[in-house]
Amino acid sequence: MSESEAARLIFDHSLSRSRVGRTGVELEWLVLPVDDPTRRATHEELALLARFFEGPLPGGSLVSWEPGGQVELSSAPHDSLRDCVEAVTGDLAVLRGRASAAGMRLLGAGLDTRPPLFTVALPRYRALRRYYAHFSNGDTLLCNTASVQVNVEAGDDSDGWRGRARRWSIANCLGPVLMAMFANSPVARVPGRPEGPVLSGRQMLRLQVDPFRCGPLPCGGDPRGTWTRYALNTSVTAIRSAPDAGSRPAPASPFCCPGPAGSGVDPAAVWGPAPAGLSLRRWLRGSGPRPVHRDDVFHHLKSLVAPVRACGHLELRMIDAQGADDWVVPVAVVAALMDDAATSDAAASLIASASLAPTRQDWLDAALHGMTDPAVAGLARTVMELALTGLRRLGTSAAVTGAVERFAENHTFRGLAPAHLRWPHRTAVA
């Protein structure tokens, strides 16, 4: 591909679905052995659990695995928030039941406090691990983090609540507020931050380990152009070689110890390291080991992990994994902000009146201080009030509205996030 061809592909693919209304979610969970939650599950234990999930669950969700053995439940896109929550609730019950039968339980928390252990030896993950070995805490980022990723439609060319520019603005401008509201990964400190406790250690880790790939993007302008420039200028994590017909077949399970007898090498996807500092743009201009093909562009796009990702739809990635069934709350809040017209208008007015255009430092401060910052806590209350009103107009179930109301009363309206419950010395904002 030429640079112009790749740029057009990225631009067209970034926010490609000109519609609104559908909702999806990806829930990542830490996996703990019931007999000893302090140890990591073995390859064999995770392989046993993985065998239960070789096809879609009854509600259409799929199960996959993160590098440290975190399990991910990815829903289908659903036509309404109500349908999404009902389907995922049922599929999650199946996942929890089968995990229990395998001697495991699922923990909703943004950051695993156990030492990292690279467990899932898929070729792409091994390539990512090699790339992140050049950064401090790379294994922790890959193996010890979990999130709630809310997926909403990209919107269209219109100027109002259905427009992709409005939806991009709400997701990015209110991103630090959402991160603070749902912070659930407190740590005593993060290297390089002497200030002390961090309320969203997961997001702080992401922003520090690989600041450009994991960092926030501008709120304004054409989001497709913004995403295209970001994708072209981001470094390539790995380069896939041509298939080797003589390679040993890939193992049936990704849970295998690296080594000659179980390297997890997929003969159709052998990955090699990219030259240091090679961006996609430089590769397209001839600096890489071979020409760039269409599949290379899509593999690169999959490696981009900004807080808001443009992958046809919008994927909000700044929210920590939540305990028990509180994952419903951020999904509902985001759906209300995006898919109720009046709530979207009110959110846009809030962004304009407060002149919200968060910088990278604003994201870092939100991860560090969360709801202890009076300004952030005030914005969070307003956002929650808007979302609750919007949910009633969307006609969602009483169970979902009740879950959001309880979370608001126990956390947001008291100036608290879930992380505060683990740091009782942190003062709630009056």
C-alpha positions as CSV (number, residue, x, y, z in Angstrom):
1,M,0.0,0.0,0.0
2,S,1.0,3.6,-0.5
3,E,0.8,6.1,2.3
4,S,-2.2,7.8,0.7
5,E,-4.0,4.4,0.3
6,A,-3.3,3.5,3.9
7,A,-4.5,6.8,5.1
8,R,-7.8,6.5,3.2
9,L,-8.3,3.0,4.5
10,I,-7.8,4.2,8.1
11,F,-10.0,7.2,7.6
12,D,-12.8,5.2,6.1
13,H,-12.6,2.5,8.7
14,S,-12.2,4.6,11.8
15,L,-15.9,5.7,12.3
16,S,-17.5,3.9,9.5
17,R,-21.0,2.9,10.8
18,S,-23.3,5.9,10.2
19,R,-25.9,5.0,12.8
20,V,-26.7,5.4,16.4
21,G,-28.5,3.3,19.1
22,R,-26.7,0.0,19.3
23,T,-24.7,-0.8,22.5
24,G,-22.1,-3.4,23.3
25,V,-19.7,-4.1,26.1
26,E,-16.5,-6.0,26.7
27,L,-16.0,-7.1,30.3
28,E,-12.5,-8.1,31.5
29,W,-12.2,-10.1,34.7
30,L,-9.3,-11.2,36.9
31,V,-9.4,-15.0,37.4
32,L,-8.6,-16.3,40.9
33,P,-8.3,-19.9,42.1
34,V,-10.9,-20.5,44.8
35,D,-8.5,-22.6,46.9
36,D,-5.9,-19.8,47.1
37,P,-6.8,-16.3,45.6
38,T,-3.2,-15.1,46.1
39,R,-1.7,-17.4,43.5
40,R,-2.0,-17.2,39.8
41,A,-4.0,-19.9,37.9
42,T,-1.8,-22.4,36.1
43,H,-1.8,-22.9,32.4
44,E,-3.6,-26.2,32.9
45,E,-6.3,-24.7,35.1
46,L,-7.0,-22.0,32.5
47,A,-7.0,-24.4,29.7
48,L,-9.6,-26.5,31.5
49,L,-11.8,-23.4,31.8
50,A,-11.2,-22.3,28.2
51,R,-12.5,-25.6,26.9
52,F,-16.0,-24.6,28.1
53,F,-16.1,-21.6,25.8
54,E,-15.4,-22.7,22.2
55,G,-18.5,-20.9,20.7
56,P,-20.9,-18.0,21.5
57,L,-22.8,-18.0,24.8
58,P,-26.6,-18.1,24.8
59,G,-26.8,-14.3,24.6
60,G,-24.3,-14.1,21.7
61,S,-21.3,-13.1,23.7
62,L,-17.8,-14.5,23.0
63,V,-15.1,-15.4,25.5
64,S,-11.5,-14.6,24.9
65,W,-8.3,-14.3,27.0
66,E,-5.9,-11.5,27.8
67,P,-2.1,-12.1,28.2
68,G,-2.2,-12.6,31.9
69,G,-5.1,-15.0,31.9
70,Q,-7.8,-12.3,32.4
71,V,-11.0,-13.6,30.8
72,E,-12.9,-11.2,28.6
73,L,-16.7,-11.4,27.8
74,S,-17.4,-9.6,24.6
75,S,-21.1,-9.0,23.8
76,A,-22.7,-8.8,20.4
77,P,-23.9,-5.3,19.5
78,H,-27.5,-4.9,20.7
79,D,-30.2,-2.7,19.4
80,S,-31.0,-1.2,22.8
81,L,-29.4,-0.8,26.2
82,R,-32.1,-3.0,27.7
83,D,-31.3,-5.8,25.3
84,C,-27.5,-5.5,25.9
85,V,-27.8,-5.7,29.7
86,E,-30.2,-8.6,29.6
87,A,-28.0,-10.7,27.2
88,V,-24.8,-9.9,29.0
89,T,-26.3,-10.6,32.4
90,G,-27.3,-14.1,31.2
91,D,-24.0,-14.8,29.6
92,L,-22.1,-13.6,32.6
93,A,-24.1,-16.0,34.8
94,V,-23.0,-18.8,32.5
95,L,-19.4,-17.7,32.6
96,R,-19.4,-17.4,36.4
97,G,-21.0,-20.8,36.8
98,R,-18.5,-22.6,34.5
99,A,-15.6,-20.8,36.3
100,S,-16.9,-22.0,39.6
101,A,-17.1,-25.6,38.2
102,A,-13.5,-25.3,37.2
103,G,-12.5,-24.1,40.7
104,M,-12.1,-20.4,39.7
105,R,-13.9,-17.2,40.5
106,L,-14.0,-13.9,38.7
107,L,-12.9,-10.6,40.3
108,G,-14.0,-7.2,39.0
109,A,-11.0,-4.9,39.7
110,G,-8.9,-2.7,37.4
111,L,-5.5,-3.9,38.6
112,D,-4.2,-7.2,39.8
113,T,-2.0,-6.8,42.8
114,R,-0.3,-10.2,42.3
115,P,3.1,-10.4,40.5
116,P,2.4,-10.5,36.7
117,L,2.6,-13.8,34.9
118,F,2.5,-14.1,31.1
119,T,0.1,-16.9,30.6
120,V,-1.6,-16.8,27.2
121,A,1.0,-17.6,24.6
122,L,-0.8,-16.4,21.5
123,P,1.7,-15.2,18.8
124,R,0.3,-11.7,18.8
125,Y,0.5,-11.4,22.6
126,R,4.1,-12.7,22.5
127,A,4.9,-10.0,20.0
128,L,3.3,-7.4,22.2
129,R,5.2,-8.6,25.2
130,R,8.5,-8.3,23.3
131,Y,7.5,-4.7,22.3
132,Y,6.5,-3.7,25.8
133,A,9.7,-5.2,27.2
134,H,11.4,-1.9,26.3
135,F,9.1,-0.1,28.7
136,S,8.9,-0.2,32.5
137,N,6.0,-2.3,33.8
138,G,5.2,-3.7,30.4
139,D,4.2,-7.1,31.8
140,T,2.0,-5.5,34.5
141,L,0.2,-3.5,31.8
142,L,-0.4,-6.7,29.7
143,C,-1.1,-9.2,32.4
144,N,-2.5,-7.4,35.4
145,T,-5.2,-4.9,34.1
146,A,-8.9,-5.3,33.5
147,S,-11.5,-2.9,32.3
148,V,-15.1,-2.3,31.2
149,Q,-15.0,-1.3,27.5
150,V,-18.3,0.4,26.4
151,N,-19.1,0.3,22.7
152,V,-21.5,2.7,21.1
153,E,-22.1,3.6,17.4
154,A,-20.0,6.2,15.7
155,G,-22.8,8.4,14.4
156,D,-23.1,10.2,11.1
157,D,-22.3,13.5,9.3
158,S,-25.0,15.5,11.0
159,D,-24.3,18.4,13.5
160,G,-26.5,17.2,16.4
161,W,-26.6,14.4,18.8
162,R,-26.4,11.8,16.1
163,G,-23.2,13.3,14.6
164,R,-19.8,11.6,15.0
165,A,-18.2,14.9,16.0
166,R,-20.6,15.3,18.9
167,R,-20.2,11.7,20.0
168,W,-16.4,11.9,19.7
169,S,-16.4,15.1,21.8
170,I,-18.5,13.7,24.6
171,A,-16.4,10.5,24.8
172,N,-13.1,12.3,24.9
173,C,-14.0,15.5,26.8
174,L,-15.9,13.6,29.5
175,G,-13.4,10.7,29.5
176,P,-11.4,11.9,32.6
177,V,-14.7,12.4,34.5
178,L,-15.9,8.9,33.6
179,M,-12.5,7.5,34.6
180,A,-12.7,9.2,38.0
181,M,-16.3,8.2,38.6
182,F,-15.5,4.5,38.1
183,A,-11.9,4.4,39.3
184,N,-11.4,0.9,40.8
185,S,-7.7,0.3,40.8
186,P,-6.1,2.0,43.9
187,V,-2.4,1.5,44.5
188,A,-0.1,2.9,47.1
189,R,2.0,4.6,44.5
190,V,3.0,4.3,40.8
191,P,6.7,4.6,39.9
192,G,7.5,8.1,39.0
193,R,4.6,9.6,40.9
194,P,5.9,10.4,44.4
195,E,2.5,12.0,45.4
196,G,1.3,8.8,47.0
197,P,-2.0,6.8,46.4
198,V,-3.4,6.6,42.9
199,L,-7.1,5.9,42.5
200,S,-7.0,4.6,38.9
201,G,-3.6,2.8,38.9
202,R,-4.6,0.9,35.7
203,Q,-5.1,4.1,33.7
204,M,-2.0,5.8,35.2
205,L,0.0,2.7,34.2
206,R,-1.4,2.9,30.7
207,L,-0.6,6.6,30.4
208,Q,2.9,6.1,31.7
209,V,4.1,2.9,30.0
210,D,3.5,4.0,26.4
211,P,2.2,7.6,26.5
212,F,1.5,8.0,22.8
213,R,-0.1,4.7,22.0
214,C,-2.2,4.7,25.2
215,G,-2.6,8.5,25.4
216,P,-5.7,10.6,24.8
217,L,-6.5,12.3,21.5
218,P,-7.9,15.8,20.9
219,C,-11.6,16.3,21.5
220,G,-12.3,18.7,18.6
221,G,-12.0,18.7,14.8
222,D,-12.8,15.8,12.5
223,P,-12.4,12.7,14.5
224,R,-11.6,10.6,11.5
225,G,-8.8,12.9,10.5
226,T,-7.5,12.9,14.1
227,W,-7.6,9.1,14.3
228,T,-5.8,8.8,10.9
229,R,-2.9,11.0,11.9
230,Y,-2.6,9.2,15.3
231,A,-2.6,5.8,13.6
232,L,0.0,6.8,11.0
233,N,2.3,8.3,13.6
234,T,2.2,5.5,16.2
235,S,5.0,3.0,16.3
236,V,4.5,-0.5,15.0
237,T,4.6,-3.2,17.7
238,A,5.5,-6.2,15.4
239,I,5.7,-7.2,11.8
240,R,4.1,-10.4,10.6
241,S,6.2,-12.6,8.3
242,A,4.9,-14.8,5.5
243,P,3.3,-18.1,6.4
244,D,5.7,-21.0,6.7
245,A,4.0,-24.2,5.4
246,G,6.5,-26.4,7.2
247,S,5.8,-25.0,10.7
248,R,4.4,-27.2,13.4
249,P,0.6,-26.8,13.7
250,A,-0.6,-24.3,16.4
251,P,-1.7,-25.9,19.7
252,A,-5.4,-26.2,20.4
253,S,-5.2,-24.0,23.4
254,P,-3.3,-20.7,23.9
255,F,-2.5,-21.8,27.4
256,C,0.9,-23.3,27.0
257,C,4.4,-22.6,28.4
258,P,6.7,-21.0,25.9
259,G,9.4,-23.3,24.7
260,P,10.2,-25.7,21.8
261,A,7.4,-28.1,22.7
262,G,4.7,-25.5,23.3
263,S,5.7,-22.1,21.8
264,G,2.2,-21.3,20.7
265,V,3.5,-20.4,17.2
266,D,0.7,-20.0,14.7
267,P,2.0,-21.0,11.2
268,A,-0.2,-18.4,9.6
269,A,0.9,-15.6,11.8
270,V,4.6,-15.6,12.7
271,W,5.5,-12.2,14.2
272,G,8.9,-10.6,14.3
273,P,10.0,-7.4,16.1
274,A,9.6,-4.1,14.3
275,P,12.7,-1.8,14.0
276,A,12.8,0.5,17.0
277,G,10.8,3.7,16.5
278,L,9.2,2.5,13.2
279,S,5.9,4.3,12.9
280,L,3.3,3.1,10.4
281,R,4.0,6.3,8.3
282,R,7.7,5.6,8.1
283,W,7.0,2.0,7.2
284,L,4.7,3.1,4.4
285,R,7.5,5.4,3.2
286,G,9.9,2.5,2.8
287,S,11.7,2.2,6.2
288,G,10.4,-1.2,7.1
289,P,11.8,-4.7,6.2
290,R,9.1,-5.2,3.5
291,P,6.2,-3.4,1.9
292,V,3.0,-2.7,3.8
293,H,-0.1,-4.7,3.0
294,R,-3.7,-4.2,3.9
295,D,-3.6,-6.8,6.7
296,D,-0.6,-5.0,8.2
297,V,-2.7,-1.8,8.6
298,F,-5.5,-3.6,10.4
299,H,-3.1,-5.5,12.7
300,H,-1.6,-2.1,13.6
301,L,-5.0,-0.5,14.2
302,K,-5.8,-3.4,16.6
303,S,-2.7,-2.5,18.7
304,L,-3.9,1.1,19.3
305,V,-5.3,1.6,22.8
306,A,-6.1,5.3,23.3
307,P,-8.8,5.9,25.9
308,V,-11.3,6.3,23.1
309,R,-10.7,4.0,20.2
310,A,-12.2,4.4,16.7
311,C,-12.8,0.9,15.3
312,G,-15.8,1.5,13.1
313,H,-17.7,2.3,16.3
314,L,-16.5,4.1,19.4
315,E,-14.9,2.0,22.1
316,L,-14.5,3.7,25.5
317,R,-11.5,2.1,27.3
318,M,-10.9,4.5,30.3
319,I,-13.2,2.7,32.7
320,D,-11.8,0.2,35.3
321,A,-13.4,-3.2,35.8
322,Q,-16.1,-2.9,38.3
323,G,-17.0,-5.2,41.2
324,A,-19.9,-7.6,41.2
325,D,-22.6,-6.4,38.8
326,D,-21.7,-2.7,38.8
327,W,-20.4,-3.0,35.2
328,V,-24.0,-2.2,34.3
329,V,-23.6,1.4,35.6
330,P,-20.9,2.7,33.2
331,V,-22.6,1.0,30.3
332,A,-25.9,2.7,31.2
333,V,-24.3,6.1,31.8
334,V,-22.5,6.1,28.5
335,A,-25.5,4.9,26.6
336,A,-27.6,7.7,28.1
337,L,-25.0,10.4,27.2
338,M,-24.7,9.1,23.7
339,D,-28.2,7.9,22.6
340,D,-30.7,10.1,24.3
341,A,-31.0,13.3,22.3
342,A,-31.7,15.7,25.2
343,T,-29.0,14.2,27.4
344,S,-26.5,14.5,24.6
345,D,-27.5,18.2,24.1
346,A,-27.1,18.8,27.8
347,A,-23.7,17.1,27.8
348,A,-22.5,19.2,24.9
349,S,-23.6,22.3,26.7
350,L,-21.7,21.2,29.8
351,I,-18.6,20.7,27.8
352,A,-18.9,24.1,26.2
353,S,-19.8,26.0,29.4
354,A,-16.9,24.4,31.3
355,S,-14.5,24.7,28.4
356,L,-13.6,21.1,28.7
357,A,-10.7,20.1,26.4
358,P,-8.6,17.8,28.6
359,T,-4.9,17.5,28.1
360,R,-2.7,14.5,28.9
361,Q,-2.0,16.1,32.3
362,D,-5.7,16.4,33.0
363,W,-6.0,12.7,32.4
364,L,-3.0,12.0,34.7
365,D,-4.5,14.2,37.4
366,A,-7.9,12.4,37.1
367,A,-6.2,9.0,37.5
368,L,-4.2,10.2,40.5
369,H,-6.8,12.2,42.4
370,G,-10.1,11.0,41.0
371,M,-13.2,12.2,42.8
372,T,-11.1,13.9,45.5
373,D,-10.7,16.8,43.1
374,P,-13.7,19.1,43.8
375,A,-14.0,20.2,40.2
376,V,-14.0,16.6,38.9
377,A,-16.4,15.5,41.6
378,G,-18.8,18.4,40.6
379,L,-18.7,17.4,37.0
380,A,-19.3,13.8,37.9
381,R,-22.4,14.7,39.8
382,T,-23.7,16.7,36.9
383,V,-22.9,13.9,34.4
384,M,-24.7,11.3,36.7
385,E,-27.7,13.5,37.0
386,L,-27.9,13.9,33.3
387,A,-27.5,10.2,32.7
388,L,-30.3,9.3,35.2
389,T,-32.7,11.6,33.5
390,G,-31.7,10.2,30.1
391,L,-32.1,6.6,31.2
392,R,-35.7,7.2,32.2
393,R,-36.4,8.7,28.7
394,L,-34.6,5.7,27.0
395,G,-37.1,3.4,28.7
396,T,-34.5,1.0,30.1
397,S,-35.5,-1.5,32.7
398,A,-36.2,-0.7,36.4
399,A,-33.3,-3.0,37.4
400,V,-30.8,-1.0,35.3
401,T,-32.1,2.4,36.5
402,G,-32.1,1.1,40.1
403,A,-28.5,-0.1,39.8
404,V,-27.4,3.4,38.5
405,E,-29.4,5.1,41.2
406,R,-27.7,3.0,44.0
407,F,-24.3,3.6,42.6
408,A,-24.9,7.3,42.4
409,E,-26.2,7.5,46.0
410,N,-23.4,5.3,47.4
411,H,-20.6,6.8,45.3
412,T,-21.0,9.7,42.9
413,F,-23.2,12.0,44.9
414,R,-21.0,11.5,47.9
415,G,-17.8,12.4,46.0
416,L,-16.6,8.8,46.0
417,A,-15.4,6.2,43.4
418,P,-15.2,2.4,44.1
419,A,-11.5,2.9,44.8
420,H,-12.2,5.1,47.8
421,L,-13.6,2.1,49.7
422,R,-10.1,0.7,49.7
423,W,-8.6,3.9,50.8
424,P,-10.6,5.0,53.9
425,H,-8.2,7.9,54.6
426,R,-9.1,9.6,51.3
427,T,-11.6,12.3,52.2
428,A,-14.9,12.4,50.4
429,V,-15.7,15.7,48.7
430,A,-18.6,17.5,50.4
